[in-house]
């Protein structure tokens, strides 16, 4: 969840801290073909870990000149302190200088004398009081509320004896924690709030994958829990912990590597739900390994998904996966903020609000359909089309 300005040499008398600024955010042996691919993928991600130490804006000589002059004229011991509200949110005098210099240089980009730049990984945003990215903060709070509603929906519609309920409750708590730290991070970007935001998001992505695995492959059902739940859960947890220790071993946070790992995990999650939806319409091939036949599990055993009526929510995961991937284009675009307020990252967070609501509708309906309770908003409606 990231991401402008430039030029202009300022004299100490030209540095006005009342003028706002704009921004743009930023072993030997035979290996199988699959293992080869995994090895190359891991190598590519590791190479991506070479971090960018700075953004283009904070490498500009004019930005450094502006910031140094501001620091000399405004941050001396005898100078009046910056407003208390800024200090309460962790702003230092130098941070405040960088904020105003970034906006001054972005003004140059607005006038066509410069290109737009990011500063320390972010565009220049107009802050609201001490809040760095007001719209992203608002969108993060909206997502937090959606997952709080999801927690209430689980408790209201999924029976307490359904083994999937604790998993859904756990997912809700993890999501709430993630969006809480997203709110804090966008309110004030510091190394600590950045790590808490990124690591919380990684835990959410990993847990959503884990839930998809235990649900789709029947490791956890409303009535049973397979012993496989322990090694599978442990494997995911160990991988996440290893990832955290690995990225923290770098002198600078390896954004490219971290985001790459998150994308891979998210894509595995998406592919699983797409195949789950496809299994309603196509009999998926089986694989025989050492006389053991491996087949994709039925979505709602013991019913045959292609010989019985499909639940009304059968295609919902595929729809939501498609919409989520479409919304992710906002992250790829990463354009300079409109009026130094609305950027692609904020649009991504705004898009996940309705998507999160629909995911909770689906997951509760699915847990009830699997349980046979027909308590959820979708599970009470049956598609009349039959194969």
C-alpha atoms as one frame of an Amber mdcrd trajectory, in Angstrom:
protein
   0.000   0.000   0.000   2.683   4.037  -1.782   4.158   7.092  -3.569   6.326
  14.456  -6.350   7.777  17.820  -6.863  10.998  19.720  -7.738  13.292  22.802
  -8.536  13.943  26.230  -7.065  16.712  27.609  -4.915  15.276  29.565  -2.020
  16.861  32.127   0.223  16.063  31.928   3.947  13.583  34.766   3.599  11.754
  32.932   0.802  10.959  29.847   2.857   7.422  30.379   4.061   6.090  27.586
   6.255   2.544  28.809   5.784   2.373  27.871   2.139   1.074  24.365   1.508
   2.821  21.791  -0.628   1.789  19.168  -3.168   2.834  15.612  -3.512   2.916
  12.353  -5.419   3.393   9.208  -3.686   5.899   5.316  -4.165  21.607 -29.571
  -3.396  22.458 -31.756  -5.762  19.728 -33.947  -7.020  17.065 -33.864  -9.654
  14.705 -30.970  -9.481  11.257 -31.129 -10.934  10.098 -28.511 -13.406   7.911
 -26.973 -10.721  10.843 -26.689  -8.341  12.909 -25.038 -11.061  10.186 -22.483
 -11.627   9.845 -21.839  -7.907  13.606 -21.404  -7.598  13.740 -18.873 -10.439
  10.746 -17.022  -9.012  12.417 -16.806  -5.605  15.637 -15.620  -7.226  13.766
 -12.898  -9.089  12.117 -11.734  -5.899  15.429 -11.742  -4.063  17.043  -9.604
  -6.767  14.136  -7.215  -6.449  15.075  -6.771  -2.825  17.810  -4.299  -3.740
  16.087  -1.278  -2.252  15.787   2.201  -3.616  17.401   4.413  -1.025  15.570
   7.573  -2.072  12.898   8.914  -4.405  13.686  11.217  -7.303  12.407  14.321
  -5.515  14.550  14.027  -2.416  17.613  13.503  -4.640  17.134  16.895  -6.312
  19.778  19.522  -5.373  17.100  22.208  -5.326  15.100  20.244  -2.762  18.148
  19.831  -0.536  18.979  23.526  -0.834  15.447  24.520   0.108  15.381  22.104
   3.026  18.805  23.193   4.330  17.936  26.873   4.161  14.654  26.224   5.927
  16.382  24.232   8.634  18.902  27.008   9.230  16.290  29.739   9.397  13.441
  27.913  11.121  14.882  25.055  13.204  17.502  26.787  15.334  17.090  26.499
  19.137  15.977  30.133  19.332  13.373  29.680  16.568   9.705  29.331  17.560
   8.604  25.680  17.625   6.284  24.234  15.031   2.613  23.994  16.077   1.866
  21.653  18.974  -0.590  19.552  16.949   2.181  18.713  14.481   4.577  17.780
  17.262   1.936  15.523  18.835   1.723  13.613  15.544   5.501  13.172  15.396
   6.380  16.001  12.998   9.809  17.513  13.548  10.875  20.921  12.341  12.929
  19.298   9.571   9.943  17.157   8.547   7.918  20.347   8.299  10.607  21.975
   6.150  10.664  18.964   3.832   6.874  19.126   3.547   6.866  22.762   2.441
   9.883  22.380   0.152   8.253  19.400  -1.551   5.183  21.525  -2.255   7.280
  24.428  -3.501   9.026  22.161  -5.963   5.724  20.619  -7.006   4.505  24.138
  -7.738   7.311  24.294 -10.276   5.983  21.090 -11.844   2.487  22.615 -12.000
   3.877  25.581 -13.891   5.533  23.255 -16.403   9.094  24.066 -15.372   9.689
  20.684 -13.785   8.495  17.112 -13.850   6.586  15.658 -10.916   8.576  13.827
  -8.279   8.004  11.715  -5.218   9.682  12.585  -1.941  10.766   9.809   0.397
   8.401   7.409  -1.361   5.347   9.673  -1.457   3.836  12.370  -3.594   3.333
  15.796  -2.100  -0.125  15.842  -0.504  -1.875  18.729   1.154  -2.123  17.646
   4.738  -5.198  18.195   6.866  -3.832  19.583  10.109  -1.199  16.994  11.027
  -2.708  14.252   8.813  -0.467  13.497   5.857  -2.880  11.789   3.461  -6.442
  12.672   4.473  -8.274  10.736   1.775  -6.302   7.540   2.354  -6.974   7.882
   6.079 -10.699   8.208   5.378 -10.649   5.205   3.029  -8.721   3.110   5.579
 -11.295   3.935   8.248 -14.025   2.921   5.797 -12.354  -0.451   5.282 -11.920
  -0.893   9.031 -15.653  -0.317   9.498 -16.502  -2.818   6.742 -14.503  -5.555
   8.480 -16.038  -4.674  11.838 -19.419  -5.157  10.157 -18.069  -8.426   8.760
 -17.257  -9.599  12.286 -20.790  -8.744  13.405 -22.212 -10.540  10.346 -20.256
 -13.695  11.191 -21.543 -13.697  14.754 -25.088 -12.970  13.641 -25.429 -15.442
  10.775 -22.927 -18.290  11.278 -23.828 -20.839  13.952 -21.440 -21.095  16.925
 -20.896 -24.826  16.337 -19.696 -24.217  12.758 -15.933 -24.889  12.760 -15.423
 -22.206  10.120 -16.767 -19.484  12.409 -13.583 -19.069  14.522 -11.571 -18.789
  11.313 -13.855 -16.082   9.985 -13.740 -14.238  13.290  -9.956 -14.462  13.269
  -9.866 -13.093   9.723 -12.088 -10.183  10.777  -9.819  -9.295  13.695  -6.737
  -9.481  11.468  -8.378  -7.230   8.875  -9.436  -4.724  11.540  -5.864  -4.610
  12.833  -4.517  -4.115   9.310  -6.811  -1.209   8.499  -6.128   0.369  11.878
  -2.408   0.506  11.098  -3.147   1.627   7.539  -5.022   4.568   9.047  -2.126
   5.386  11.359   0.445   5.050   8.562  -1.412   7.360   6.188  -1.991   9.837
   8.985   1.734   9.979   9.739   4.357   8.104   7.774   7.295   7.090   9.953
   9.561   4.016   9.733   7.636   2.388  12.593   4.125   3.081  11.239   5.288
   1.977   7.794   6.496  -1.393   9.105   3.322  -1.904  11.133   1.195  -1.169
   8.060   3.181  -3.368   5.670   3.569  -6.269   8.087  -0.095  -6.186   9.096
  -1.092  -6.250   5.433   1.193  -9.246   4.829  -0.428 -11.115   7.737  -3.848
 -10.395   6.244  -2.831 -11.636   2.786  -1.269 -14.796   4.242  -4.283 -15.533
   6.442  -6.755 -15.073   3.574  -4.693 -17.610   1.607  -4.666 -19.962   4.592
  -8.452 -19.676   4.929  -8.889 -20.419   1.228  -6.711 -23.524   1.560  -8.440
 -24.970   4.637 -11.909 -24.168   3.243 -11.496 -25.272  -0.377  -9.582 -28.479
   0.378 -11.836 -29.470   3.274  -9.111 -29.289   5.904 -11.658 -27.488   8.068
 -15.370 -28.050   7.547 -18.325 -26.983   9.679 -18.298 -30.435  11.315 -14.710
 -31.722  11.051 -11.115 -30.566  11.452  -8.342 -32.510   9.729  -4.986 -33.054
  11.466  -3.482 -31.376   8.386  -4.624 -28.030   9.759  -1.620 -27.896  12.099
   1.219 -28.425   9.588  -0.500 -26.238   6.960  -1.076 -23.394   9.408   2.448
 -23.754  10.792   3.963 -23.634   7.309   2.182 -20.365   6.514   3.106 -18.848
   9.886   6.781 -19.857   9.560   6.957 -18.412   6.056   5.504 -15.077   7.205
   7.903 -14.884  10.157  10.854 -15.765   7.922   9.768 -13.037   5.505   9.618
 -10.458   8.298  13.078 -11.346   9.604  14.457 -11.319   6.064  13.185  -7.874
   5.100  14.293  -6.465   8.451  17.838  -7.683   7.740  18.242  -5.025   5.025
  19.640  -1.586   5.894  16.768  -0.111   3.873  13.340  -1.673   3.575  13.205
  -3.787   0.359   9.894  -2.496  -1.006  10.144  -4.342  -4.314  10.760  -7.709
  -2.702   8.066  -7.240  -0.057   5.435  -6.207  -2.598   6.472  -9.043  -4.924
   5.950 -11.640  -2.196   2.564 -10.127  -1.328   1.503 -10.261  -4.987   2.529
 -13.919  -5.336   0.566 -14.897  -2.213  -2.438 -12.880  -3.355  -2.367 -14.467
  -6.817  -2.297 -17.988  -5.339  -5.346 -17.050  -3.260  -7.126 -15.689  -6.351
  -6.325 -18.735  -8.485  -7.694 -21.091  -5.822 -11.045 -19.294  -5.735 -11.191
 -19.116  -9.540 -10.678 -22.884  -9.777 -13.284 -23.366  -7.025 -15.812 -21.447
  -9.128 -14.800 -23.309 -12.284 -15.448 -26.642 -10.567 -19.185 -25.884 -10.658
 -19.117 -25.936 -14.446 -16.227 -28.200 -15.485 -15.074 -31.557 -14.204 -11.485
 -30.854 -13.347  -8.805 -33.420 -14.258  -7.400 -35.801 -11.678  -3.735 -36.550
 -11.088  -2.284 -39.928 -10.148   0.868 -39.944  -8.030   2.277 -43.297  -6.905
  -1.107 -44.967  -7.382  -2.753 -42.214  -5.332  -5.521 -40.382  -7.164  -5.674
 -36.656  -6.459  -8.856 -34.842  -7.416 -10.130 -31.325  -6.839 -12.653 -31.495
  -3.966 -16.323 -30.797  -4.519 -17.311 -27.255  -3.505 -20.129 -28.573  -1.290
 -19.583 -32.260  -0.595 -21.135 -34.746  -0.822 -23.125 -33.049  -3.595 -21.798
 -33.172  -7.141 -21.495 -29.543  -8.166 -22.313 -30.228 -11.831 -25.277 -32.521
 -11.189 -27.100 -30.414  -8.618 -28.383 -26.895  -8.282 -25.752 -24.262  -7.796
 -26.006 -21.852  -4.868 -26.731 -18.302  -5.943 -23.311 -17.243  -4.655 -21.388
 -19.911  -6.609 -19.812 -17.385  -8.991 -19.279 -14.680  -6.390 -15.578 -15.529
  -5.648 -14.669 -15.301  -9.337 -16.497 -11.984  -9.685 -14.807 -10.559  -6.602
 -11.383 -11.790  -7.702 -11.886 -10.131 -11.089 -13.027  -6.856  -9.555 -10.159
  -6.898  -7.062  -7.595  -7.392  -9.812  -9.219  -4.593 -11.810  -9.067  -2.287
  -8.784  -5.370  -3.110  -8.366  -4.679  -1.178 -11.571  -4.942   1.936  -9.418
  -1.813   0.779  -7.605  -0.030   0.167 -10.896  -0.952   3.570 -12.341   0.391
   5.489  -9.333  -0.312   8.932 -10.821   0.462  12.246  -9.121  -2.420  13.244
  -6.838  -5.194  15.327  -8.351  -5.208  18.695  -6.582  -2.576  17.114  -4.337
  -5.405  15.255  -2.632  -6.736  12.295  -4.646  -4.187   9.718  -5.770  -4.286
   6.185  -7.119  -3.504   4.628  -3.739  -6.489   6.343  -2.136  -8.683   5.137
  -5.025  -7.436   1.577  -4.408  -8.415   1.809  -0.755 -11.805   3.300  -1.653
 -12.422   0.454  -4.118 -11.760  -2.196  -1.475 -14.605  -0.912   0.715 -17.481
  -2.388  -1.354 -15.317  -5.396  -2.267 -14.739  -6.139   1.416 -18.473  -5.928
   2.093 -19.219  -8.438  -0.662 -16.470 -10.807   0.469 -18.067 -10.978   3.911
 -21.489 -11.611   2.404 -20.020 -14.422   0.386 -17.935 -16.052   3.130 -20.811
 -16.115   5.596 -23.170 -17.510   2.953 -20.572 -20.102   1.961 -19.960 -21.234
   5.554 -23.712 -21.662   6.024 -24.189 -23.419   2.706 -21.466 -25.870   3.603
 -23.066 -26.362   6.995 -26.513 -26.772   5.447 -27.906 -24.019   7.657 -29.027
 -21.646   4.861 -28.686 -18.676   7.210 -26.685 -16.280   5.066 -28.080 -13.640
   2.695 -26.980 -15.544  -0.422 -27.276 -19.119   0.767 -31.048 -18.833   1.114
 -31.346 -18.257  -2.650 -30.761 -21.099  -5.100 -29.951 -20.696  -8.761 -32.744
 -22.441 -10.685 -30.449 -23.302 -13.577 -29.337 -26.901 -13.649 -26.751 -28.666
 -15.732
